[in-house]
Amino acid sequence: MNTFLLYSGEHRVAGLLERLTIPRGKRAPAVTWERRGAVIVWGEDVSSLLPQTGFVLNHPVPAGRCRTKRTREELLSLHGLRPAASGAAGYAYQFRVPVFHLEALALFGATSNASLQLQQAARLVPIYAELDAAAADKRGKQAMREAVKAVYALGLDFGLVDLGFPSGGDGKPEIVNVRPYPELNGRLAGLYAEAIERFDRELRAEQTRKGRVLLGADPEFLLADDRGRLVPASRYLPKTGEAGCDVLTLRGETRYPLAELRPEPATDPRQLARNIRRAMLAAAARIDDERLHWVAGAMPATGFSIGGHIHMSRIWLNSYLLRTLDNYLALPLILAEQEGKSARRRPVYGFLGDFRRKKHGGFEYRTLPSWLVSPMLARGVLALSALIAAHYRELPQRPLAGLAVQRHYYEGDKQALLPVVTELWGDLERLSGYEALAADLKPFKASLLALESWDERQDFRPAWKIPPFDGGEIHEAPIRAIIGSDSRNR
């Protein structure tokens, strides 16, 4: 058995049931990951019928929290989303987005501003028409992205999201409503049925997947002088290649201040670490001013957030894997952050479940800050990523499902998270693949549980044995402005 639809309120899902080929019913079998199954819940009155373990989509607990306005709004705000505040009459544009399993299925928009205002004045539900999602304008694309993010932030796997763009606002939409179990008309029933059948096919393919996951990364860093002033990476590095510069929009202007390493991927995390060092050497060959400091972390310069994205391919991107990465990778790494400043990266960057699909068929996990600060930390992060990719179905704990733990994560409260990480690490040590990676995981664990913080003003080259070996520390306050030309190296 693979995917099972557990439902209640038959009249609400009748159109869905008639389109599905997967097993369904009002009582679920004992499906677990070990028995290679998943349960999709569509309805609120099924808690007592759920299996105790396994992959459950739209569990009734997070679905129930959506009905509590205060909790819903806090969860959305923690993730950098904006709960509804303007009220219907204040929206210039409204969209409706059906979401299933990390994907926006379609885009619906209010038929026109004039009809929308008339309907709102009469307190009627807006009339929506389906738009061409592939050809959507900037506002429509943003609505789809924010809808997927909102569903995930609320602990859900699917839902129907209403969004509104306020009149005269800053261009950021508000989340008006998220319905975990929407009533399905013909078009919505068809969209969700296609998505569920696609999910079932992908689950089956994952069950037969063989071979090791291919890991990659594109960690970023900054260049600064002794006084802490940022020097644009584009002065030295091209936009392409294994050592290049990356884009950042500053006050509406496109600049290339970030340096980014793009090492060759590898199935062995130790090999990937060696490839990262090789990319550093390529960067050093182009950055001919040895007086510059190379700094990493979360926000080594005021207003400049940098990341340490992990790439994975030859594996299915699914919400169970994504939440496992959040809980067993992003959450422990908080213990290594520099207190007081690293948390400022969140939630604009570093929010939970941040991912991007890649053209090569894999994905990048974008939540992590730049772990280039030391080889020990980098090897630990890469080894832990490989371990999770190989065993994610055996890692069931979800402390981040709790509102309090989410607050601690976004605030960077190490003392509150220390016992949580200690318990999570026990799960990791019980995995069959742990010992093969223990040489990198054990020192990483010891450093985390000792609450050893990285120093975002320390040049990381000496630790990686990249000349010069006496890089030292930036002597003055963190940078606040880019200096010099941003002309790109050709």
C-alpha positions, 0 to 999 in steps of 0.5 A: 500500500502506498498512498491512502486518502482518509476523509470525513464529510463526504459531501465536501470531497465527493468530486475528489473521490470520483477522480481518484484511483488510490485507496480511500476510506473513513478509516486508515490502515496501519501505514508507516514509512517502514511499510512505505505508505502515506496518509492524506487527511481530508477532514477534521474528525479523523484524529482517532483513526490516524496511524501513530507514525508515518507520513501524514499529510494535513494532520488534524493538529496543525489543521486545527490551529488554523482556526485559532486566529491568534496562533495562525497569525503568529505562525505566519508572522514568524515565517515572515508572512503578513497576516490580513490586516487591511480588510477586504475593502482595502485590497486592490487585488485578490488571488486564490491559490490551491496548494498541494505538497509544496506546489501551487496548482493554479492561480485564480484572481478576482475578475476585476477591481470594479466588480471586486469593490462592488462585491466587497461593498455588498459583503459578498464573496469575490468572484474568481476566474482562473488565470494562466499561472505560467504567464502570471505577472509579478504580482501573481507569481508572488501570490503563488510563492507566498501561498506555498510558504503560508501552507508550510508555515502553518504545518500543513501540506495542502490548502486553499489560500486567499491573498490580498494586495493592499491599496497603496501598500509596499507590494507585499501581499497579506494572507487573508485565509488558509483553508486546510480542507476546502470544499471542492467544486469541479475545477478544484477537485480536478486539480487536487486529484491530479496532484494526489495521483502525481504524489502517489507516483512520486512516492512509489518512485522514491520507494524504489530509489537506489544509490546515494544522494548527490550533494552540492552546495553554494556557500557565500562569503563577504570581502571586507577591509581592516576597518570592516568596509565591504569590498564588492566581490564583483571587483574580482570574481565573475558571475559564473564559475566555481568561484563567482559573485552573487546578486543582491538588490540594495535600495532597488539597485542590482549589485554583486557584493557577495562571493559564492563558491560553487563546488563540484557535487559529490556523493561523499560529504568529505569529497564535497568539503575538499571540492569547496576548498578547491573552489576557495583556491580558485577564488584566492587566485582571482582575489589578488588583494591579500589584505582583504578579510574573507568572512562568513556566518549569517550576517557578518555585515549589517544588512547583508545576509549570506547563506550556505545552501545545500543542494540535493539530487537523486532524491524526491523533494517531499514535505517529510524530508523538508521538515526533517531538514528543518528539525535535524539540521537547521535547528541544531545549527542555531547553537553555533550562531553568533549570539545577538546578530545571527538571528537578525537574518531571520525571517527574511532569510533563514525561514523554515522550509526555504527551498528552490527546485533546480533545473537539473531535477534536484533542489536546494535547501536554502534555510542555512546561513553560511557555514564556511566559518570553519572546516569542522563546521562545514564538514559537520553540516555536510555529513549531517546533510548526507545522513539525513538524506539517507535516513530521513524516513527514520527521523520522526521528531518534529519539535518545530511543530510547537509554537514555542520551539519555533519562537526560540528558533527565530529568536536564536535562543540557544539555552532553550534549544539546547535540550531539544537538540540533545534529544534530536541528536540521540535519534541521529546516533541510533541510525545505521549510517551514523558511524560511517560519518562519525569522524565529522559528526562527533566534533560537530556535536561536541561544538554544538552542545558546548554552545561554541559560537562562530565569530563573523568578523574572523577571516576563515582562510587560515582555518582552511589553509588558504593563504595568507595564514594570518588573516586575523579579525576585522578591527572595527564595527561591522560594515554598513556600506559598500565601498568602491566600484561594483564593476564586474570582472570580465 
